[in-house]
Amino acid sequence: MFAKHVQGRIARQAHSAVPEGTYEEHHARRGFEGEVSQLYHAHPTTDWLRVEGPIRPRGLQLTDLATADASDARALPTLLMFNDDIRISVSKRSAAMPYYFRNADGDTLLLTQSGSGTLVCDYGTLTYGPLEYLIIPKGTSYRLVPDEGVEHLTYVVETREPVALPERGLLGHFLPFDRGVLDVPQLGPRPMGISAENADGEWEVLVKRDGELSSIFYAFDPADVEGWTGNLAPFRLRLADIRPLTSERLDVPPMTHATFQSGQNWIVTMAPRPMQSAEDAERAQPYHRNVDYDEVIVSLGTHDGRRGGPPPGLMSVTPGGMNHGPNHARLAAVRDRLPIYVWNIDTIHPLHYTDAFAAGEIPDFAQREGFRG
C-alpha cells in the first residue's frame, strides 16, 4: 500500500508538532521498518485501568534474581523466557566452569552487566568486562572463568539462527561501529590456575544438543589448538565502541540501533546520546503497539556508574499486540540526553515464561506507572 490517507487532526510530520491535546501512537509493522500509521488519541494509550490475561507487561529486577550457577559451578544459566528461536537466561557465575561447554543447538550471546573474567575456548583466550558483548558461534567449546572478588551478572541469549551483524547499506562501514573494534580470542600462554582438569585427570566437554546434555571426556585439554584461520570465531564488542545515530529534528526508530540479528529476531543496543533538540521535535519515544514482536527491555546503566533512568538490571517484557510508550513523568521531563545504555530484544514469536521468571516477577508490574515506557 503506497497511498497515504488522512482523517481529522494530525501532525504534518510524524512525531513532530503533535496537535495540542492529542497523543501520537504509531501502529507499525516490522518495528517501524514496515508500513505505519499515526493515530492521534485524546488520551495516552498506556493509561489503562488494568490488564488481564497473558498480554500484560511483566517485569523482573535481574540484580535480585537467584541463579543456580551462583553457588553451583556445574550449573547452567537460569532460563527465564524461550520460544522456538531464542532462549533468554541470566547467570551469576562466580566460579570457573569445571568443563568446556559446547552449544550444539545454536549461537550464544553474552552481555555482561557486572563482573569480569576470561573466555577460554578452542580459539584461544579473550577477556571480558562490564557492558561488553561476547558472541560464541554454535559448536564452539568454551569455558567462562570469572575474576574473583567482584559481583557477576551476565545476560545469556541462545539463538537457533546465527547471530549476524545487520546490513548497514548507505550508513557505510563505521556506524554504529567499525568492525575493526571487534576482538577475537588470542592463542598463547593461558592465565595460571584456570585448567579444567578434574580430580580423575580428565577434561570434560559438556555438549547440549536438542536440549539434552552429554559429556565427552579426554585425557588431555581439548582446547589444544596451535593455530587457526577463517571467519568463524568468538568475538567481543564493547558497548563503549558503539557510536549511535542521532537526529536533531526527529526521534530515530529503535531498529536503527540494531546491533545484531538472528533470523527475524533483533538485538538492539541504545547507547547514551543527545536527544533531538529541534523546537518542534517530540523528546520522548512515541506511543506504539507491539504488533510483530515481543519486546524485552533491560536497563544497563552507565559505564561510570552515575545514576540516571531505571536501575540497572530492570527488565520489562511487553508482548506483541500490547500498547507501549512513555509514562506521564517521562512526558513531563524534557531531557537533552539519553543518559544510560538500554538493551532491547525483539522476538518474532511469542515468548514463554519459566517458573524462575514467575518466582522473581515484580507484582502488578503493568499497574506501576513508573514502569510504563
N, C-alpha and C positions, 0 to 999 in steps of 0.2 A: 504494500500500500504506500503510494508516494504522495497522495493528496494530503494536505493539512487542513483540517476543519476547525472552525471557530464557533463557539457559543458563549454568550454572556461576557462578564468582566474577566479579562485575562491580562497577563503581562505580555508586552510586545516581545520580550526576550525572556526565555525561561530562566528562572532563578535570579531575576533582576527586576527591581522596581515592582515588586508584587503589589497588586491593588490593596489599598488600605482596608483593613478589616477582613482580609482573607488570608488563608494559609495554603501555600502551594504544596501539592502532593504529586509525586511522579509515579505513574503507572507504566512500568517499563518491562521490557523483555531483555534477557541475557545481561543483567546487571548494568543497565543504561546503555549498553552497546547496541541493542536492537531497537525495534520500534518503541516509541514512547509518547505518552500524552501527559499534559499537566492539568490537574484538577484543582480548582481554587475553592476551597471549603470555607464555610463560615466559622468552623471550629477545628482545632488541631485533631488529627486522626488518632493521636495517642491518648486522647482524653476519654478512655473507656472507663466504664463503671467497674467491670470485671471481665475476665476472660476464662471461659470454661472449655475444657477439652484439651487434646494434645497439641493444639496450635499455640498454646500460651507460651510467651517468652520465659526462659528459665535461666538461672544463674548459679555460679559457683565462685567462691573465693579460693583459688587454687593454692595459695600460700598456706591455707588452713587444712588442706586435704591430706588425710593419712594415706600413705602408699606402702605396699608390701616391701618394695626394694629399699626403703629407708633403713630397715633393720635386718633384712634377709638378702645377702649378697647374691643368692641364686635366683631371686625373684625377678620377674619381668615387670616393665612399667604397668601401672594400673589403668586399665581400659575404661574410658568414660563414655564414648559415643562411637557408633560404627554404622556403615552401610556396606553394600557390595563393593564399593570403590575405595573406601577410605576408613581408617581407624584412628581415633584421636585418644591419646593416653597421656598420663603425667608420671614423671619419675622424680624421686628424691634420693636417688642412689648416693650413698656416702662411702661405699667400699668398692674396690675394683671387681669387675666381673671375673669370677673364677673359671671362666670358659671364654672361648670365642663364640660369638653369636652370628648366625647366618640366616637372614630372612629370605627364604625362597618363595615367598608369596608376593613380594613387591619391593619397591624402594622405601627407604626410611629417611624422614626429615626430622632433625633435632633442632630445637630452638632453646637455647639456654637463657632462662630468666635470671638465675643467680648461680654462682659457683664457677669452677674452672677445673680443667683436667687435661687428659691426653687421650686421643683416639689412637689405638694400636690396631693395625689391620694388615691385610695382605700387601698393601701398597706402601707401608711404612708407618710413620707416626705424624700426628697433627694435633697441636694443642688447640684448646677452645676455652672461651671465657664468656662473661655475661653479654647478652644481646648479640649472639652470634649464631648463625645457621651452620649446621653440618648436614650435607646431603650424602647418603650412603646408598650406592646402587644395589639393586636386587642381587643376591648371591654373594655379596662381599662378606668375608669373615672378619669380624672386628670385636674389639673389647673397649669398654669405657673405663678409664682409670681416673676417678675423681681426685682432686687435690684434697689433702687433709686440712681440717681446721676452718672450713668455710661451709656456709649453708648452700645446699644444692637444690635447684628446682629446674627441671627441663621438661619441655613440651615435646611430645613424640607423635608424629603423623606418619602412618604407613599407607602407601598408595598402591593400588593394583597396577595402574598405568605408570610409566616412568615419570619422574619429576623432571620437567624441562623448563628452560628459560623461554618466556613468551617472545614472539616475533615483535620487533620494535619499529619496523618499517621506516617511516620518514624521521623518526626520532634519532636515527643514526646509531653509532656504536658505543656512546658514552653515557646514555641516560637509560634507566636510572642509575646504572653503574657501569664502569668499564670492566669488561671481562678479565682484564689483567689483574683485578683485585681478588679474583678467586684463587684461593690457595689449595694445593693438593698435598697429600702426605709425602714426607721425605724419607728415603731409605738412609740407614746409618745406625750408629750405636743407639740403643734404646736407654731411656732413663732406668736407673737401678731400681730393683725391688718391684718390678711390675710383671714378673713372669706368671703365666697361668698354669704352671706345672702343679699337679695335685699331689697329695700325700703318697700316692702309689707310683709317682714318677711318670704320670701320663698327662697328655694335653687333650682337652675336650673341645670339640666343636659342636655346639648346640644348634640344631637346624630346625627352623619352623617351616613346615610345608603343609598347605591346606589346613592351617590352624592347629596342626598337631606337631609335637616336639619329638625329635630323635637326637641321639648323640653319636658322634664319630670320635673314637679315641686313637691317639697317636703316641708313639714312644719318643717323639720329638716335637718341637714347636712348629706347628703347621704354617705359621706366618714366616717362613724361612726364605722369602723371595729375595734374590740377589740383584734383580733388575726388572724393569717393566717399561712398556711403551704402549701408547694408544690414547684414546679419547674417552674411555670409560673408567672413572676413578672417583672416590670420595672427594668432596671439596668443601671449603669453608667460605662463607660470606659474612663479613661483619656488617651489622646494621649501620654502623658509623660510615661505611663506604657508600651507602645509598644516598643519591642526590635527587630528592623528589621534585617532580614537576610542580610548578606554581603558576597561578594566573592572577593578575591584578584585578581583573574585571568579572571573573566568574569562577564558581566552585568547580574543581577538577573532579570528575567522577572517580569513585573508588577503584574501578577496574584499571584506570590509568596507572595506578600504583602497584599493579600485579608484579610480584617478584618471581613466582613460579606457577606453572600449571601442570596438572596431571589429568590427561583426558579432558573432560569438561569441568573439572574442579579447579578452583583458583585459590592461590595462596598470596595474600596481599600484605604488604608492609607499608603502613602510613608513617612516614618519618616526620620529626619536627620540621616545621616550615612556616613561612609567612602566610597569613590568611589573605584572601582577596581584600583589596583596600579601596576599590572604586566606590564613589559615593552611593551609587545605585545598586551595588552588589550585595546580595544576601551573605551574611557572615556565617551562618550555621548550615549544616548539611540539610538538604530538603527532606521533607517527609517522603516516604516511599513505601511501596508494597513489595515485599519479597515474593516474587511470583515463581521464578525459575530456580531459586536456590534457598537452602537453609543457610543462615548466616551466623557464623561463630565469630565473636569479637573478644579479644583479650587485651587489656591494658598492660603495657610493658614498662611504663615509667620512663625515666631518662637515664642517660649514661652517667651523669654526675650525681644522681640520687636526689636532685631537687624535687620538691613536691609540686604537683600540678595535675589536675584531672583526677580520674578514678584511681584507686590504689592499684599498684602493680599486682598482676595475677587475678584481677577481677574478670571473670568470663561471663558473657551473655550469649544466649543462643536464641535466635528468632527464626522459627520455622517458616518455610515458604508459604505465602498467602497471608501472612500476618502484617499488620501495619507497623511502621517503624519510623523513628525520627527523633528530633531534639526535644528535651523537656522544656518546661517554662523557664527554668533558671538559665539554661543554655541560650534560649532565645533572647533573654533579657541581658545577658552578659556579652557585650561586644568585645571580642578578643582580637588581637592583632596577629596572634601566632598560635599554631598547634604546638603545645609545649612538650608533648610526650610521643613515644612510639606506640602505635596501635597495630595489633596483628589481627588479620581477618582471613577466615577460611570460608569460601562459598562452595557448598556441595550440591551437585545437580540432583542427587537422590536424597530423600528424607533420611535424617539421622535417627538412630535408635539409641536409647539411653540404657546404661548398665545400672546394676544395684549400687555400684560405687558412686556413680553420679547422684543417684537419688539420696544416698546416705549423707552426702555433703551439700545438697541443694539448699540455696537460700530460700527460706519460706516466703510465700506470697511475693515472689520476685516481680511478677507482672504488675503488681499494685504499687510498687515503690517508685514514686515519681522520679527520684534521682537516678534510676537505672534505665529510664526510657531514653533511647537515642544514643 
